[in-house]
Amino acid sequence: MKTTDKYLFQALDNYPFWLEGTIESLDYAFSYDDKNTMVLCLYGRIQAEQLMNYEEAKSYFQQALAINIHALEVYPYYLKTLILNEDYEEAQKLIDFSLTVKGINKSEIYVKKAILLEAQSEFKKALKEIKNAKLNLLQFNYESDIDDVEKRIKEKIDLLKKKDKKSKKGSKKKSK
């Protein structure tokens, strides 16, 4: 095992519960191999998930993909960051490309596409992508995540239906 891997495993083991230890281990791993895509990905995750510094996170993810376009670990986190940063067009382009990358977890990418559509209030289209995610599901431990996203989207659709009913009742009372 390479020294880089040892420190990377320490960083992954520490994240997100001990951020100081995570950063220390990442810095060591980076000093041994500054082109390690998993190290860059975890730096990006810290920027996005802990510091909400999405632009900096995007930079780390872009560096990782520039080194290795097949760095499969990067795509889901990069997509999440783009969606949170409201870079919807860029996220859609990355989704389209990532679905062509051999070995990628397509189910996870379809869920990200559903979340992108959800963020744009395209709830019915989002549910179609949930269906695609389920059809491409190959990992059992990911099924509950898909179900959670589907439930959230359906709840939003129900909220909109209730809102429409209330607004129609209100307009009927005013017209009497």
N, C-alpha and C positions, 0 to 999 in steps of 0.2 A: 504494500500500500504506500502510495506517495504521501509525503508530508502535507501537501495541499489537501488531500482527502481527509486526513486526520483532523485538521483544523476546520474543514468544511463540515464534517460530521459533528464536531463539537458545537459549531455555530447553529446547525440545524437542530441539534438536541436542546440547545439553550433557548431558541426562538419559539415563541415570543415572550417566554416567562422571565428570562434574565437577559435584558437587552445589552447591558454592559458586557457580559460574557460573550454574547453573540457578536457584538462589534469587535471585541478583542480577537476572538477566533477568526472572524472574517478578515480582519486586517492582516493577521498572520498568513492566512490562506492566500490572500491577494498578493502579499509580498513574495510568495513562492511561485504564484502563477496568476499574472494579471489578465490572463485571457480565459480564465475558467468561467464558463457561462453560468454555472450554478452559483458561484460566488457573486457574480454581477446581478443575477436574478434576486438573490437574497438581499443584497444592498438595495435594489429597487423596491422590493417588498417593504423593507424597513422605511424607506422614504415615503411610500404610498400609505401603508397601513398604520404606521406609528406617528409619522410626522406630517402626514397629509400634504407632502410636497410632491405633487403629481408631476410637475415638469422635470424635477430632478430624477424621479423614479423612471419616467419615460426615457431619460437619457441612459440610465443603466440598462434598461430592457433593450434599447436600440443598440447599445454597444454589444450586448450578449448576442443578439441576432446577427449583427454585422460579423461577428466572429464565427458563428455557426447558425445558419438558417434552420438547422434541424435540432436546435436546442428546445426540445419539446416542453421542458419545464417552464419556459418563459411565457409562452402564449397566453395561458389562462390569466396569469397575474398582470400581464401587459394589457390584456383586454379589459380586465376589471378596472385598472387604472384609467384607461382611456374613457370608459363609461362614466366613472366617478368625476372625471375632469370635463365631462360633457364634450368630448372630442368624438362625436357620434360618427361623422363621416370617416374619420381615420379608423375608428373601431370596426366599421363595416368592411373597409378594405382589408384590414388585418384578419377578420373572420373569413372573408372570401379566400384569402391566400392560405390561411392556416388549415382550412379544410382540404387543401391539396397536398399538405405535407404528410409524407408517408410516416405512419406510426403514431400520429397524433390521436388523442382521445377525442374522437368526433362528438361523442355524446356531451362531453364537457364544453366543447366549442358551441354546439347548438344551444346549450343552456345559457352561455354567455350571449348568444344572439338573441335569445328570448329576453334576457335581462336588458339588453340594448333596446329592443322594441318596447319593453315595459317602460323604460326611462323616457321613451318618446310617446308614451300613452297609446301605443299600438297593441292593445291587449289581445285582440283576436289573433293577430299575426304572431304574437308572442306564444300563444297556446299552440299554434301550428309548429313552432320550433321546439316546444316541449315534446310534442309527438315525435319529431325527428330525433330528439335526444333519447327518448325511450326506445325508439327503433334501433338506434346505434349503441345502446347500452351494452357494454361487455364487462363492466366491473360492478359487482354487487354492492360494494360499499358506497357507491355514488348514487344509488337509486333514491335514497331518502332526501338527498340534496335536490334532486329533480322534483320530487314530490313537494318539497317545501316551496320551491319557486312557483310551481304550478298552483299550489294552494294560495299563495300570496297574490298571484295574478287574478285568479278567480274571485278572490275577495275584493279586489279593486274593481272588477267588472260589476260585482254585486253592489258595491258602494255607488257606482255611477248609475245603476238602475234605480236604486232608492232615491238618489238625488233627482233623477229625471221624473220619478213619480211625484215627489214633493213639489217640484217646480210646476208640473202640470196641474196638480191640485190647487196650488196657489194662484195660477192664472185662471182657473175655472171660477174660483171665489171672486176674483176681481171683476170678471165679466158679468156676474149676476147683478 
